[in-house]
Amino acid sequence: MFRDKIELKDFEKMDQEYQDLLRRVLAIQADCEIGGPHLYVEMILPTAPTKLDQLIVARTAAEEIDHYRKIARLAGDIGADVSYVLSRPNQERYVEAFRGRITTWEDFAVFGFLIDRIGRYQLEEFMGCSYAPLERILPEVMREEEGHIDFGTTKTAELAAKGGDSKAKVQKALDCWYVKALDMFGRSDSYRSERYRHWGLKRRTNAQARDEYIKEVNPLIEKMGLQVPDPNKGRLYY
C-alpha cells in the first residue's frame, strides 16, 4: 500500500491512476454532501414539528453545504470542477440514496440515523489517507456529521417510542433506507475499491466497511424496539 503523504504541490507528479481516483472520490463526496439538502430542505424545513426542529434542519443543511464547499475547493485545486453537482437533478446523483425526495419527518429522522452515519464511514476512509489536504479538513467535518447522526438517532428513537402509527411510519422509513444504506458501500468485489486502498486513499474494503456498519446499527435498531429490515430485499449491490 502507498504510504507517502502527498501535498498539493506533489499532486501532478503522481501516477495518473492516483490523480484520476482522487478526482473521482472528491467529485462523489461533493455530490453526496450537497445531495442531502436537495433531498429534504424543500419539504422538511417548512414542516418541521417545532421551531427548534426547524432550526436544526436549517443548520444541518447549512453544514452540509459547507462540507460541499470544502470538498469542492480541494477538487478545484487538482483541476476538478465539481460545481455541476449544485444544480444537477436528484435522479442524476452518483449514489442511489440521493435520487429521490424526503417528504416526511420519519424519513428525515431515519435518514440522519442511517445515511448520515454512512457519511461518517465515508469520511473515516480518509483518516490517515495519502492526500494530506483532504485529511486536514476531516476533524471539523466529522464533528458536524456526528451531530447530524445524533439528532437523527434521537428523533428516530423518540418516534418509535410513541408506538402505534408513529412507530409504524418509522419502521416503514427504516425498511426503505436500510437497504439504501447497505448499497452505499458499493460492490464487495469492486476493483476500484482495491485501487483506492492501494494508493492509500481508503482504508477498508467495501465489504469490511459494510459489515462494521451492520454490527453498529442493528443493535441500535433493536434497542429502539424496531425490526431490523431484510438486508437483501431490494439490494442493488453485494
ZAPAVO-152345 format. One record per residue (C-alpha): x, y, z; residue number from 0; chain; residue in three letters. Coordinates in nm, 4 decimals. Layout:
N
R;u;v;w;num;chaine;residu
R;X;Y;Z;NUM;A;Ala
...
***
This chain:
238
R;u;v;w;num;chaine;residu
R;0.0000;0.0000;0.0000;0;A;Met
R;0.1191;0.3515;-0.0840;1;A;Phe
R;0.2055;0.5317;0.2412;2;A;Arg
R;0.3625;0.8611;0.1368;3;A;Asp
R;0.1930;1.1905;0.2259;4;A;Lys
R;0.1103;1.3924;-0.0831;5;A;Ile
R;0.0666;1.7699;-0.0753;6;A;Glu
R;-0.0952;1.9755;-0.3496;7;A;Leu
R;0.2441;2.0679;-0.4933;8;A;Lys
R;0.3200;1.6963;-0.5407;9;A;Asp
R;-0.0127;1.6017;-0.6994;10;A;Phe
R;0.0811;1.6379;-1.0659;11;A;Glu
R;0.3927;1.4254;-1.0097;12;A;Lys
R;0.1736;1.1316;-0.9073;13;A;Met
R;0.0752;0.8350;-1.1214;14;A;Asp
R;-0.2232;0.9108;-1.3475;15;A;Gln
R;-0.4322;0.6452;-1.1724;16;A;Glu
R;-0.3806;0.8221;-0.8394;17;A;Tyr
R;-0.4846;1.1541;-0.9904;18;A;Gln
R;-0.7954;1.0051;-1.1530;19;A;Asp
R;-0.9038;0.8220;-0.8377;20;A;Leu
R;-0.8625;1.1270;-0.6148;21;A;Leu
R;-1.0585;1.3475;-0.8552;22;A;Arg
R;-1.3321;1.0850;-0.8731;23;A;Arg
R;-1.3666;1.0308;-0.4981;24;A;Val
R;-1.3796;1.4067;-0.4352;25;A;Leu
R;-1.6495;1.4513;-0.7010;26;A;Ala
R;-1.8610;1.1764;-0.5443;27;A;Ile
R;-1.8091;1.3158;-0.1944;28;A;Gln
R;-1.9070;1.6647;-0.3098;29;A;Ala
R;-2.2197;1.5240;-0.4754;30;A;Asp
R;-2.3205;1.3404;-0.1575;31;A;Cys
R;-2.2639;1.6453;0.0637;32;A;Glu
R;-2.4889;1.8675;-0.1473;33;A;Ile
R;-2.7279;1.5825;-0.2299;34;A;Gly
R;-2.8670;1.5651;0.1241;35;A;Gly
R;-3.0036;1.9213;0.1376;36;A;Pro
R;-3.1531;1.8735;-0.2090;37;A;His
R;-3.3463;1.5755;-0.0699;38;A;Leu
R;-3.5114;1.7374;0.2280;39;A;Tyr
R;-3.4911;2.1170;0.2505;40;A;Val
R;-3.7888;2.1937;0.0272;41;A;Glu
R;-4.0411;1.9809;0.2166;42;A;Met
R;-3.8971;1.9266;0.5645;43;A;Ile
R;-3.7711;2.2737;0.6553;44;A;Leu
R;-4.1137;2.4443;0.6462;45;A;Pro
R;-4.2989;2.1487;0.8035;46;A;Thr
R;-4.0670;2.0571;1.0939;47;A;Ala
R;-4.2686;1.9797;1.4117;48;A;Pro
R;-4.1206;2.2604;1.6226;49;A;Thr
R;-3.9262;2.5825;1.5729;50;A;Lys
R;-3.6224;2.4159;1.7303;51;A;Leu
R;-3.6505;2.1250;1.4868;52;A;Asp
R;-3.6790;2.3755;1.2043;53;A;Gln
R;-3.3644;2.5496;1.3209;54;A;Leu
R;-3.1771;2.2190;1.3372;55;A;Ile
R;-3.2888;2.1229;0.9857;56;A;Val
R;-3.1645;2.4587;0.8580;57;A;Ala
R;-2.8348;2.4256;1.0439;58;A;Arg
R;-2.7852;2.0700;0.9183;59;A;Thr
R;-2.8383;2.1825;0.5596;60;A;Ala
R;-2.6011;2.4769;0.6074;61;A;Ala
R;-2.3299;2.2486;0.7460;62;A;Glu
R;-2.3696;2.0016;0.4596;63;A;Glu
R;-2.3401;2.2860;0.2094;64;A;Ile
R;-2.0238;2.3991;0.3857;65;A;Asp
R;-1.8879;2.0433;0.3644;66;A;His
R;-1.9540;2.0598;-0.0088;67;A;Tyr
R;-1.7653;2.3894;-0.0249;68;A;Arg
R;-1.4621;2.2391;0.1490;69;A;Lys
R;-1.4563;1.9330;-0.0764;70;A;Ile
R;-1.5181;2.1412;-0.3888;71;A;Ala
R;-1.2210;2.3610;-0.3048;72;A;Arg
R;-0.9948;2.0554;-0.2704;73;A;Leu
R;-1.1252;1.9215;-0.6008;74;A;Ala
R;-1.0736;2.2548;-0.7735;75;A;Gly
R;-0.7157;2.2680;-0.6544;76;A;Asp
R;-0.6429;1.9495;-0.8504;77;A;Ile
R;-0.8313;2.0544;-1.1629;78;A;Gly
R;-1.1725;1.9007;-1.0959;79;A;Ala
R;-1.4599;2.1496;-1.1218;80;A;Asp
R;-1.7490;1.9934;-0.9278;81;A;Val
R;-1.9827;2.2922;-0.9431;82;A;Ser
R;-2.2109;2.0922;-1.1750;83;A;Tyr
R;-2.3407;1.8914;-0.8763;84;A;Val
R;-2.5008;2.2041;-0.7298;85;A;Leu
R;-2.7788;2.2088;-0.9863;86;A;Ser
R;-2.7952;1.8542;-1.1219;87;A;Arg
R;-3.1344;1.6786;-1.0867;88;A;Pro
R;-3.1639;1.4404;-0.7934;89;A;Asn
R;-3.2108;1.1475;-1.0297;90;A;Gln
R;-2.8609;1.2058;-1.1680;91;A;Glu
R;-2.6783;1.1845;-0.8352;92;A;Arg
R;-2.3842;0.9444;-0.8151;93;A;Tyr
R;-2.5365;0.7489;-0.5253;94;A;Val
R;-2.8846;0.5979;-0.5446;95;A;Glu
R;-2.9797;0.7049;-0.1913;96;A;Ala
R;-2.9796;1.0693;-0.3036;97;A;Phe
R;-3.2023;1.0166;-0.6103;98;A;Arg
R;-3.5373;1.0883;-0.4535;99;A;Gly
R;-3.7141;1.3271;-0.2207;100;A;Arg
R;-3.7709;1.3256;0.1548;101;A;Ile
R;-4.1248;1.4367;0.2372;102;A;Thr
R;-4.1932;1.3040;0.5898;103;A;Thr
R;-4.0381;1.3745;0.9280;104;A;Trp
R;-3.9940;0.9998;0.9835;105;A;Glu
R;-3.7865;0.9731;0.6666;106;A;Asp
R;-3.5763;1.2728;0.7685;107;A;Phe
R;-3.5089;1.1231;1.1127;108;A;Ala
R;-3.4129;0.7836;0.9737;109;A;Val
R;-3.2013;0.9477;0.7032;110;A;Phe
R;-2.9976;1.1142;0.9766;111;A;Gly
R;-2.9805;0.7913;1.1755;112;A;Phe
R;-2.8706;0.5664;0.8883;113;A;Leu
R;-2.7438;0.7682;0.5913;114;A;Ile
R;-2.5551;1.0405;0.7769;115;A;Asp
R;-2.3881;0.7566;0.9661;116;A;Arg
R;-2.2595;0.6276;0.6334;117;A;Ile
R;-2.1332;0.9770;0.5677;118;A;Gly
R;-1.9182;0.9279;0.8768;119;A;Arg
R;-1.7963;0.5931;0.7461;120;A;Tyr
R;-1.7031;0.7539;0.4140;121;A;Gln
R;-1.5096;1.0292;0.5885;122;A;Leu
R;-1.3355;0.7766;0.8133;123;A;Glu
R;-1.1906;0.6195;0.4996;124;A;Glu
R;-0.9834;0.9342;0.4505;125;A;Phe
R;-0.8328;0.9337;0.8008;126;A;Met
R;-0.4602;0.8847;0.7571;127;A;Gly
R;-0.5028;0.8946;0.3794;128;A;Cys
R;-0.2166;0.9720;0.1445;129;A;Ser
R;-0.3551;1.3096;0.0313;130;A;Tyr
R;-0.2724;1.5434;0.3195;131;A;Ala
R;-0.5038;1.8381;0.2272;132;A;Pro
R;-0.8031;1.6016;0.2418;133;A;Leu
R;-0.7039;1.4624;0.5798;134;A;Glu
R;-0.6676;1.8122;0.7261;135;A;Arg
R;-1.0316;1.9108;0.6717;136;A;Ile
R;-1.1696;1.5987;0.8412;137;A;Leu
R;-1.1876;1.6899;1.2133;138;A;Pro
R;-1.4436;1.9716;1.1795;139;A;Glu
R;-1.6465;1.7994;0.9078;140;A;Val
R;-1.6661;1.4751;1.1055;141;A;Met
R;-1.7623;1.6570;1.4260;142;A;Arg
R;-2.0571;1.8198;1.2486;143;A;Glu
R;-2.1521;1.4894;1.0857;144;A;Glu
R;-2.1672;1.3284;1.4310;145;A;Glu
R;-2.4181;1.5964;1.5308;146;A;Gly
R;-2.6399;1.5057;1.2358;147;A;His
R;-2.6201;1.1376;1.3298;148;A;Ile
R;-2.7041;1.2059;1.6938;149;A;Asp
R;-3.0076;1.4144;1.6027;150;A;Phe
R;-3.1356;1.1532;1.3564;151;A;Gly
R;-3.0816;0.8709;1.6045;152;A;Thr
R;-3.2547;1.0574;1.8878;153;A;Thr
R;-3.5545;1.1528;1.6736;154;A;Lys
R;-3.5901;0.8019;1.5320;155;A;Thr
R;-3.5912;0.6579;1.8846;156;A;Ala
R;-3.8451;0.9176;2.0055;157;A;Glu
R;-4.0828;0.8497;1.7164;158;A;Leu
R;-4.0533;0.4731;1.7647;159;A;Ala
R;-4.1188;0.5092;2.1385;160;A;Ala
R;-4.4558;0.6706;2.0698;161;A;Lys
R;-4.5807;0.3370;1.9387;162;A;Gly
R;-4.8839;0.2879;1.7185;163;A;Gly
R;-4.8967;0.4784;1.3910;164;A;Asp
R;-4.5799;0.6713;1.4692;165;A;Ser
R;-4.3787;0.3533;1.5192;166;A;Lys
R;-4.5271;0.2002;1.2045;167;A;Ala
R;-4.4222;0.5026;0.9992;168;A;Lys
R;-4.0698;0.4856;1.1400;169;A;Val
R;-4.0478;0.1149;1.0577;170;A;Gln
R;-4.1591;0.1882;0.7017;171;A;Lys
R;-3.8908;0.4558;0.6675;172;A;Ala
R;-3.6340;0.2198;0.8167;173;A;Leu
R;-3.7259;-0.0552;0.5689;174;A;Asp
R;-3.6655;0.1903;0.2855;175;A;Cys
R;-3.3386;0.3490;0.3999;176;A;Trp
R;-3.1689;0.0417;0.5450;177;A;Tyr
R;-3.1140;-0.1280;0.2094;178;A;Val
R;-3.0153;0.2043;0.0503;179;A;Lys
R;-2.7582;0.2425;0.3272;180;A;Ala
R;-2.6075;-0.1005;0.2638;181;A;Leu
R;-2.5903;-0.0300;-0.1097;182;A;Asp
R;-2.3953;0.2908;-0.0457;183;A;Met
R;-2.0870;0.0816;0.0317;184;A;Phe
R;-2.0782;-0.0432;-0.3271;185;A;Gly
R;-1.9860;-0.3852;-0.4596;186;A;Arg
R;-1.7904;-0.6181;-0.2326;187;A;Ser
R;-1.5699;-0.7226;-0.5260;188;A;Asp
R;-1.5098;-0.3678;-0.6535;189;A;Ser
R;-1.1778;-0.3394;-0.8383;190;A;Tyr
R;-1.1765;0.0394;-0.7941;191;A;Arg
R;-1.2112;-0.0041;-0.4177;192;A;Ser
R;-0.8927;-0.2108;-0.4165;193;A;Glu
R;-0.7107;0.0592;-0.6121;194;A;Arg
R;-0.8221;0.3244;-0.3627;195;A;Tyr
R;-0.6682;0.1124;-0.0887;196;A;Arg
R;-0.3539;0.0507;-0.2928;197;A;His
R;-0.2948;0.4254;-0.3206;198;A;Trp
R;-0.3747;0.4930;0.0441;199;A;Gly
R;-0.6909;0.6879;-0.0339;200;A;Leu
R;-0.9179;0.4471;0.1571;201;A;Lys
R;-0.8629;0.2108;0.4494;202;A;Arg
R;-1.1268;-0.0616;0.4268;203;A;Arg
R;-1.2761;-0.2827;0.1609;204;A;Thr
R;-1.6410;-0.2154;0.0767;205;A;Asn
R;-1.7410;-0.5449;0.2382;206;A;Ala
R;-1.5459;-0.4715;0.5564;207;A;Gln
R;-1.6992;-0.1253;0.5971;208;A;Ala
R;-2.0486;-0.2632;0.5337;209;A;Arg
R;-2.0024;-0.5398;0.7902;210;A;Asp
R;-1.8826;-0.2899;1.0518;211;A;Glu
R;-2.1829;-0.0691;0.9775;212;A;Tyr
R;-2.4284;-0.3583;1.0179;213;A;Ile
R;-2.2714;-0.4535;1.3510;214;A;Lys
R;-2.3120;-0.0935;1.4682;215;A;Glu
R;-2.6662;-0.0150;1.3540;216;A;Val
R;-2.8513;-0.3440;1.4030;217;A;Asn
R;-2.8262;-0.3342;1.7856;218;A;Pro
R;-2.9377;0.0306;1.7806;219;A;Leu
R;-3.2428;-0.0602;1.5737;220;A;Ile
R;-3.3325;-0.3462;1.8070;221;A;Glu
R;-3.2838;-0.1243;2.1140;222;A;Lys
R;-3.5473;0.1115;1.9707;223;A;Met
R;-3.7929;-0.1789;1.9554;224;A;Gly
R;-3.7856;-0.1800;1.5750;225;A;Leu
R;-3.7311;-0.4706;1.3380;226;A;Gln
R;-3.4012;-0.4948;1.1521;227;A;Val
R;-3.5060;-0.4948;0.7846;228;A;Pro
R;-3.4233;-0.7784;0.5463;229;A;Asp
R;-3.0711;-0.6858;0.4273;230;A;Pro
R;-3.1305;-0.8437;0.0855;231;A;Asn
R;-3.4727;-0.7076;-0.0069;232;A;Lys
R;-3.4280;-0.4532;-0.2837;233;A;Gly
R;-3.0484;-0.4522;-0.2682;234;A;Arg
R;-2.8605;-0.3440;-0.5808;235;A;Leu
R;-2.5020;-0.4228;-0.4792;236;A;Tyr
R;-2.3460;-0.7154;-0.2934;237;A;Tyr
***
